[in-house]
Amino acid sequence: MYSPARELRGAARSVLPAGAFLRRDRGCALFVSDAPRLCPPAQLAEALADAGFVHEIGDGLVRLWPGPDWLTGFEARFPEPPDAFCASLVRFRGLRAEPESLELFALAARIMEGEPNGGFERRLRQRAAECLRMNAMNRTPIHGGGLYACALGRHLIKEA
């Protein structure tokens, strides 16, 4: 079965310097690495951005989140919603992912790699309800980019 977590890990590993560790983050990011100790931060930042990762460098570590293009690419793999929950959020497909969705998708990917659930579904449903309320007056959604990708992540977690 397809796993975006494996794909993301491979992409991150491919741009990190040799000898750098790559671990699941214990916070809100997907991965954490000690790459800044092995590579100039500006060079590392450019490589990570080119690979589509949003990142934060500090305290000798870099934290990585899948960027908006990763979520859009993931959504493209599922042109038809695979379940009713995904169908309810398909209206958000193709919107540029917001930071909250990047965090939720990172959590979904960590769960796919074996992390305990950590309230993912509850957080996803709360975020979806919030975005639906914010968009209630607009014909075209302006909030909620990345929610469809997160719903697809939920589907893959349930299928595993």
Contacts in CASP RR format, 6 or more apart in sequence:
PFRMAT RR
TARGET T0000
AUTHOR 0000-0000-0000
METHOD contacts of the structure
MODEL  1
MYSPARELRGAARSVLPAGAFLRRDRGCALFVSDAPRLCPPAQLAEALAD
AGFVHEIGDGLVRLWPGPDWLTGFEARFPEPPDAFCASLVRFRGLRAEPE
SLELFALAARIMEGEPNGGFERRLRQRAAECLRMNAMNRTPIHGGGLYAC
ALGRHLIKEA
1 156 0 8 1.000
1 159 0 8 1.000
1 160 0 8 1.000
2 77 0 8 1.000
2 156 0 8 1.000
3 112 0 8 1.000
3 156 0 8 1.000
4 66 0 8 1.000
4 70 0 8 1.000
4 74 0 8 1.000
4 109 0 8 1.000
4 112 0 8 1.000
4 153 0 8 1.000
4 156 0 8 1.000
5 109 0 8 1.000
5 110 0 8 1.000
5 112 0 8 1.000
5 113 0 8 1.000
8 30 0 8 1.000
8 31 0 8 1.000
8 66 0 8 1.000
8 70 0 8 1.000
8 109 0 8 1.000
9 22 0 8 1.000
9 31 0 8 1.000
9 113 0 8 1.000
11 51 0 8 1.000
11 52 0 8 1.000
11 53 0 8 1.000
12 22 0 8 1.000
12 31 0 8 1.000
12 33 0 8 1.000
12 48 0 8 1.000
12 51 0 8 1.000
12 53 0 8 1.000
12 64 0 8 1.000
13 22 0 8 1.000
14 51 0 8 1.000
15 47 0 8 1.000
15 48 0 8 1.000
15 50 0 8 1.000
15 51 0 8 1.000
16 22 0 8 1.000
16 33 0 8 1.000
16 35 0 8 1.000
16 39 0 8 1.000
16 44 0 8 1.000
17 35 0 8 1.000
17 38 0 8 1.000
17 39 0 8 1.000
17 44 0 8 1.000
18 38 0 8 1.000
19 38 0 8 1.000
20 33 0 8 1.000
20 34 0 8 1.000
20 35 0 8 1.000
20 37 0 8 1.000
20 38 0 8 1.000
20 39 0 8 1.000
21 33 0 8 1.000
21 34 0 8 1.000
22 31 0 8 1.000
22 32 0 8 1.000
22 33 0 8 1.000
23 31 0 8 1.000
23 32 0 8 1.000
23 33 0 8 1.000
24 30 0 8 1.000
24 31 0 8 1.000
24 32 0 8 1.000
24 110 0 8 1.000
24 113 0 8 1.000
24 115 0 8 1.000
25 31 0 8 1.000
25 32 0 8 1.000
25 63 0 8 1.000
25 64 0 8 1.000
25 106 0 8 1.000
25 110 0 8 1.000
26 32 0 8 1.000
28 103 0 8 1.000
28 106 0 8 1.000
28 107 0 8 1.000
29 56 0 8 1.000
29 63 0 8 1.000
29 64 0 8 1.000
29 65 0 8 1.000
29 106 0 8 1.000
30 64 0 8 1.000
30 65 0 8 1.000
30 66 0 8 1.000
30 106 0 8 1.000
30 109 0 8 1.000
30 110 0 8 1.000
31 63 0 8 1.000
31 64 0 8 1.000
32 61 0 8 1.000
32 62 0 8 1.000
32 63 0 8 1.000
32 64 0 8 1.000
33 61 0 8 1.000
33 62 0 8 1.000
33 64 0 8 1.000
34 60 0 8 1.000
34 61 0 8 1.000
34 62 0 8 1.000
35 44 0 8 1.000
35 62 0 8 1.000
36 44 0 8 1.000
36 57 0 8 1.000
36 58 0 8 1.000
36 60 0 8 1.000
36 61 0 8 1.000
36 62 0 8 1.000
37 60 0 8 1.000
41 57 0 8 1.000
44 57 0 8 1.000
44 62 0 8 1.000
45 55 0 8 1.000
45 57 0 8 1.000
48 55 0 8 1.000
48 62 0 8 1.000
48 64 0 8 1.000
49 55 0 8 1.000
52 66 0 8 1.000
52 67 0 8 1.000
52 69 0 8 1.000
52 70 0 8 1.000
53 64 0 8 1.000
53 65 0 8 1.000
53 66 0 8 1.000
53 67 0 8 1.000
53 70 0 8 1.000
54 64 0 8 1.000
54 65 0 8 1.000
54 66 0 8 1.000
54 67 0 8 1.000
54 102 0 8 1.000
55 62 0 8 1.000
55 63 0 8 1.000
55 64 0 8 1.000
55 65 0 8 1.000
56 62 0 8 1.000
56 63 0 8 1.000
65 102 0 8 1.000
65 103 0 8 1.000
65 105 0 8 1.000
65 106 0 8 1.000
66 102 0 8 1.000
66 105 0 8 1.000
66 106 0 8 1.000
66 109 0 8 1.000
67 97 0 8 1.000
67 102 0 8 1.000
68 96 0 8 1.000
68 97 0 8 1.000
68 102 0 8 1.000
68 146 0 8 1.000
70 105 0 8 1.000
71 97 0 8 1.000
71 101 0 8 1.000
71 102 0 8 1.000
71 105 0 8 1.000
71 145 0 8 1.000
71 146 0 8 1.000
71 149 0 8 1.000
72 94 0 8 1.000
72 96 0 8 1.000
72 97 0 8 1.000
72 149 0 8 1.000
74 105 0 8 1.000
74 149 0 8 1.000
74 152 0 8 1.000
74 153 0 8 1.000
75 93 0 8 1.000
75 94 0 8 1.000
75 146 0 8 1.000
75 148 0 8 1.000
75 149 0 8 1.000
75 152 0 8 1.000
77 152 0 8 1.000
78 86 0 8 1.000
78 152 0 8 1.000
81 87 0 8 1.000
81 89 0 8 1.000
81 90 0 8 1.000
81 151 0 8 1.000
82 152 0 8 1.000
82 155 0 8 1.000
83 155 0 8 1.000
85 151 0 8 1.000
85 154 0 8 1.000
85 155 0 8 1.000
86 148 0 8 1.000
86 151 0 8 1.000
86 152 0 8 1.000
86 154 0 8 1.000
86 155 0 8 1.000
88 128 0 8 1.000
88 151 0 8 1.000
89 128 0 8 1.000
89 147 0 8 1.000
89 148 0 8 1.000
89 150 0 8 1.000
89 151 0 8 1.000
90 148 0 8 1.000
91 141 0 8 1.000
91 148 0 8 1.000
92 131 0 8 1.000
92 141 0 8 1.000
92 144 0 8 1.000
92 145 0 8 1.000
92 146 0 8 1.000
92 147 0 8 1.000
92 148 0 8 1.000
93 148 0 8 1.000
94 145 0 8 1.000
94 146 0 8 1.000
94 148 0 8 1.000
95 141 0 8 1.000
95 144 0 8 1.000
95 145 0 8 1.000
95 146 0 8 1.000
96 145 0 8 1.000
97 105 0 8 1.000
97 145 0 8 1.000
97 146 0 8 1.000
97 149 0 8 1.000
98 143 0 8 1.000
98 144 0 8 1.000
98 145 0 8 1.000
98 146 0 8 1.000
100 127 0 8 1.000
100 144 0 8 1.000
101 127 0 8 1.000
101 144 0 8 1.000
101 145 0 8 1.000
101 146 0 8 1.000
101 147 0 8 1.000
101 149 0 8 1.000
101 150 0 8 1.000
102 146 0 8 1.000
104 120 0 8 1.000
104 123 0 8 1.000
104 124 0 8 1.000
104 127 0 8 1.000
104 150 0 8 1.000
105 146 0 8 1.000
105 149 0 8 1.000
105 150 0 8 1.000
105 153 0 8 1.000
107 115 0 8 1.000
107 118 0 8 1.000
107 120 0 8 1.000
107 123 0 8 1.000
108 120 0 8 1.000
108 150 0 8 1.000
108 153 0 8 1.000
108 154 0 8 1.000
108 156 0 8 1.000
108 157 0 8 1.000
111 117 0 8 1.000
111 118 0 8 1.000
111 120 0 8 1.000
111 157 0 8 1.000
112 153 0 8 1.000
112 156 0 8 1.000
112 157 0 8 1.000
112 160 0 8 1.000
117 157 0 8 1.000
120 154 0 8 1.000
120 157 0 8 1.000
121 154 0 8 1.000
124 147 0 8 1.000
124 150 0 8 1.000
124 151 0 8 1.000
124 154 0 8 1.000
127 144 0 8 1.000
127 147 0 8 1.000
127 150 0 8 1.000
128 144 0 8 1.000
128 147 0 8 1.000
128 151 0 8 1.000
131 141 0 8 1.000
131 143 0 8 1.000
131 144 0 8 1.000
131 145 0 8 1.000
131 147 0 8 1.000
134 142 0 8 1.000
134 143 0 8 1.000
135 141 0 8 1.000
135 142 0 8 1.000
135 143 0 8 1.000
135 144 0 8 1.000
END
